[in-house]
Amino acid sequence: MIMKKCYFDHVATNPLHPDVLESMMPYFTEEFGNPLSVYEYGIKAKDAIEAAREKVAALVHAKPAEIIYTSSGAEANNFALRGMALARQNEGKHILVSRMEHHSILNAARFLEKSDFTVTYLPVDKSGFVDPDTVKKMITKETTLISVTHASSEVGTIEQIKEIVKVAKEHNIIVHTDAVATTGNIPVDVQDLGVDLLSMAAHQFYGPKGAGALYVKQGTRIVPLIYGGIQESGRRAGTENVPAIVGMGKAAELAKAEMQKRMEYLRPLRDKIIDTMANVERVYLTGDRTARLPGHASFCVEYIEGEAMLLLLAAKGIFSASGSACSSKALKASPVLLSMGIPSGLAQGSIVFSLGMDNTPEDVDYLSNEFPAVIRRLREISPYAQGWGDREEGGSCTVKK
Amino acid sequence: MIMKKCYFDHVATNPLHPDVLESMMPYFTEEFGNPLSVYEYGIKAKDAIEAAREKVAALVHAKPAEIIYTSSGAEANNFALRGMALARQNEGKHILVSRMEHHSILNAARFLEKSDFTVTYLPVDKSGFVDPDTVKKMITKETTLISVTHASSEVGTIEQIKEIVKVAKEHNIIVHTDAVATTGNIPVDVQDLGVDLLSMAAHQFYGPKGAGALYVKQGTRIVPLIYGGIQESGRRAGTENVPAIVGMGKAAELAKAEMQKRMEYLRPLRDKIIDTMANVERVYLTGDRTARLPGHASFCVEYIEGEAMLLLLAAKGIFSASGSACSSKALKASPVLLSMGIPSGLAQGSIVFSLGMDNTPEDVDYLSNEFPAVIRRLREISPYAQGWGDREEGGSCTVKK
């Protein structure tokens, strides 16, 4: 018997689009040159990464010169936070970072705290929203930078970046958004958002691993994270990963062309999962119901540990995550979920299904049958599940029944 | 007529070994998982990068746990210099860096100077050697770190790292070596060298771009450059570039197995070029004649600019570099050549031929015919070449005739 395999962890990483892989192949073989070389191999490699830059820029409505390639979204986030904090340190040493951020922002912020910067962590409401009014209250004369994720890959909530930018711009503060989960998946327009810095990662939209980028608004000075040669106008050194960059360009082009179609395909599948789970007792949707990533369905399941669900689902060929990929092996309750007011016991029962274009409606039907069965089975053996009613509801989550 | 193409710029980058590309392919398609995921796609990806780690470790005689993947040699160099300077800042804030270093070391050192560290730049002799006795003299009580390249990609000189380590260890100083040009090309043994940190890049030994590593000796604390998730034991965040890492492992395995054969193939080809050029007037070998990279032939040609030679050679299908790839477009005389006492006028006439396994003896014959002809032609039109004898010899270079 061949087991069904349903990959529902597209926020962790994605399979390459076949056209993306095809676009990359020549740059592994005949076109292997170093973009800095002055002869034809170099010129072709340079042309290829510049053509890709145009496509990446077009995806987010930026100018090509505003795109700096990195090796990952994490590098882009570290570059943004540390590079901008240092670039503006003479104007102030206070930074605002939301509690919804990915570890690459939170841990870079902690590094800055050790380097004599002050970081204030913006609280969020129970849907995971950062309130622009709260941002306003927390701004000081020393504040130079605000970093708020465009959408959390853990709970799918899409933040009101545009409103936060409005507040920031009244105080001449730079705004960075971690758009790793959104770029290529929903419309991301740097001009409409008004941000100064925006991080993205190609493998989040069917591009390759090893390719990310930081949008840096024209005229914005930033201190490099990786020093060296004159690559990326001296702002990010290291021999360019030409095949991966070319793949990122192709993935960006495809994402732009197919975005509407992809969103329309994913939303009903996501909604099917959410609607099914609404009928299962003590399962709570995390994140906002409406302003959420098109393929993202995340829950907290009471009385069960996320890890146990993952393993039982995996045994049925259903692959999902508990919190972010980067933290799922850390075995701690997710700081993002805790910041939303979810009790730590309930946060341990976190599970995320993130859909992609390789998922079929049949995959979703399979999940909709199997997941409630897995929950039932685990509750039968859970010591915590015996005394239902003696404990408080996990009522701080957004969706109740 | 099909033009002959001879790629003599293997220090800039290398074509992938076909077996390396083959090893990478499954990780672009069916095995696309994120190594942090707990289900089978993740486990296979994790197993793949750990298997690669064993091969990379074996290439340099390290333990697998001592290898931290990076996206490039430049990242490894920045990580080493900045990460170690910060990790030991309570013990001292003085660093020694040689003048032979790549831009990624020199510019990271400049960043540290701006961050309240003192950097002393170690002079070199006319062959490009750092003298261990000079190192000894420049050590202060504040010195915590010494960084000397294993070999310069510009002049090919292999440094006496082992002797430098001996001096450093008398003073409890950490030693880093940038082994990007040597790893995979000549024997590199971290235990024999005695270094604490060593940088490498896969594309320097027929592996992919986008994959590098830093060897960090067991028990050595280092501050991360890229913060985030728990990848690389929390020392380097970002979703791992699985295909590139797998390719680096395969390239390391091949390099270890074939190293002797490769060196024996390249050395006579290199020597043929050096011997031919010894017969051309006012062409000087740069770097040491004996302790040099097996495929590396570098010269300064009097009265001619490197750029002009590159272009004329390229028109004949001969692809080479003037100085390091990262600086060749910067249009400045190479700091490495100047540090060796080469006059700046002569340093402008720098050219590097770096050989690889794709070069044939016929390629070298072709170069040996064409290069002297290019020099003759350029000198016919050079205003500087008229008054030969009125000027000093470029006699500070190593090889005279």
Interface residues (C-beta under 8 A of the other chain):
Chain A: Y7 D9 A12 T13 N14 P15 L16 L21 M24 F28 T29 F32 G33 N34 L36 S37 V38 Y39 E40 Y41 G42 S71 S72 G73 A74 E75 N77 N78 H102 H103 S104 N107 A108 R110 F111 A201 H203 P208 K209 G210 A211 G212 V223 P224 L225 I226 Y227 G228 G229 I230 Q231 A237 G238 T239 E240 N241 V242 P243 A244 E307 L310 L311 A314 F319 S320 A321 S324 A325 C326 S327 S328 K329 A330
Chain B: Y7 D9 A12 T13 N14 P15 L16 L21 M24 F28 T29 F32 G33 N34 L36 S37 V38 Y39 E40 Y41 G42 S71 S72 G73 A74 E75 N77 N78 H102 H103 S104 N107 A108 R110 F111 A201 H203 P208 K209 G210 A211 V223 P224 L225 I226 Y227 G228 G229 I230 Q231 A237 G238 T239 E240 N241 V242 P243 A244 E307 L310 L311 A314 F319 S320 A321 S324 A325 C326 S327 S328 K329 A330
